[in-house]
Every structure is written in C-alpha cells, then in structure tokens.
Amino acid sequence: MNRNDFIEEHFGYANRNIINSVYHNALVILDSDENFNRFKNQYWSLISNRKSYDKLHNSVTLYKFRKDKIKSLNITKDEFLALYQIDPLKALENLFQESVRERHMKGFNRMLGDDSIEIVYDTFSFNKEVRFVSFLTMPFSTRYKLEKESYLRDQKILKKLYLPEEDISPKDLEQYDSFSKRNQSDKTVTISRLVRDSVIAKKLKLLYKHQCQVCNQQLPSYNGFISEAHHIHPYNKTHKGDDTWGNMIVLCPNCHAQFDTLFFAIDPADRTLNCLDENHPFHGKKIIPIEGHELQSIYLEYAWEKYLSIKGNN
C-alpha cells in the first residue's frame, strides 16, 4: 500500500474540511516516503497485530511519531524565520508538524498581535508537544508559565537564587495596562520592566554574561548581575521595531538611558558609537558584537536618522 492510500485508509474520513483534522495532519507528518516507511516500521508495527484498531488509537500513534519527528528535525530559529518570510503557512507546518491553512491565519495573527513572530518559536521550543490549535487558544497563564520556566533555567545557568516571594503572578500581568498614561506605582513599573524582558532578550544577556557592550561593565547585585536589552529601533506600537537580536544591544542601565534619549547612536556605516557630546570618552568607540550576535543595518539606520535629526537641531 502506498503512502497516500495508507493515510486515506487509516486517517481519512468524510469531512476533511474539519480544522486541523487528523487526515490533513497525517499528510504533513508523513510527508515523504522516508518518513512513511520509518513510521510503519518503528511505530505502526507495534499495533499491527491488533485484530481491529480505531481511529483514536491510530491518531495516538501518529502523534507519537510527530513528537519524535519534531525532535529529529530540530528546526533552528533562523531556518524558521527565513521560511516564514517566504511562506508563513509552510513555516508553521514545518515547526508544528501539523496542517496549517488560510482559515487558521486570521486567528493566528489575532493571537500574535503586536508580538514578534520569534515569540512563537521561543514559546514552542519550551513545549514541543503543544498542538497548533492549542497554541492558538493558549491562555495567558500558560504562556506565563512557559516564560517562567525559561527564566528559572536561565537562573540555574547563572547560579542565581530565585525568590518566589519576589515573583509576579499572571493576575498582576493581566491587570497591567502597558499603555496607560496614569502615574504608575513602583510595583507597576517593576512589572512593566519584567514584561518587556522577553525570552529573546534574556538569552542575549546571557550570551554577553550581562556585560555592557558600551562601557564593558558588569553591575553586580545581591541577586546576580544587572543588565538591560535595548531595542535600537524601538519595539512598540508607535515605532514598530522587531523583538530580535539584530535589533538589540546589551547595556547597563546608564548607557541604556543614554541610548533611549538618543544621546548615543551607532553609525550603521562603520558601527562606531557617536555621542552628542563629541568629547565623551565613548565617542568613536567601535561596537563589535561577540560571535553569535550581529546588529542589522536596517535597525541601526532607523535610530541613526533620528540621532542626526537631534544633532542637527543642537
């Protein structure tokens, strides 16, 4: 029996237009003769001696194979993002190993909102068993839990101490209005900073071991080092920058404040730091990212244009 006939017999049913049906998923999971033969030999053979088997049992076996296939594919973030720019549906199918069709994309884009597509990859990487439909309807508390697990892993790497009493809860975040113009309490400001400290930013700060890329300082505290990830092209609804390493630089709070006010800017032509005060000791310093991190010109050029405008008015 060939691959298509096998899928038709064991996973097909009359209404194939059901969202994310097992039939359509099987076409994605068993997308080649190589995968089809591996599935039959390593998975299907385990139940082939059953006198009868129902669709549910077939589905369980298929999704066991899906889980192992995802691990073996080990799609990198760069691979996922590159394909997403060309064919979003195909990229999501490759990542989730499930059928993704146009009807899903409206809900997917609504769920994504203003978040970067990189958030999808990072969240999925923490739980490779999650199904695409489940991801679309994932409650805030679940995403918070995944983010917290990532944070705890980072703390373990840095041998930091995690204090539960200092944590914030999903309820705190759900009630927080990121765009409120009201005066904010100290607690609210703290929550705001934690919300913006994404998984992507955490990983970049770990890469630099929390050392400022401008002044080279590591600021110690009782709970580890203090560092901040600055978005060169601001990541918000107004400026619409991206939450990606190519748009980030790791800074101490002081240097971060100077970048935010455009006192500092990086020349996209030669990657030198420019200061409004040309007598500043860091003026003309070459910003050289370490291996694994590369600043992208498109983001540098956006901030550079704003910087030149301010400098021309001074």
Summary of the structure (lengths in Angstrom):
residues: 314
radius of gyration: 24.0
end to end distance: 76.8
largest distance: 84.1
contacts: 822
relative contact order: 0.06
helix: 53%
strand: 7%
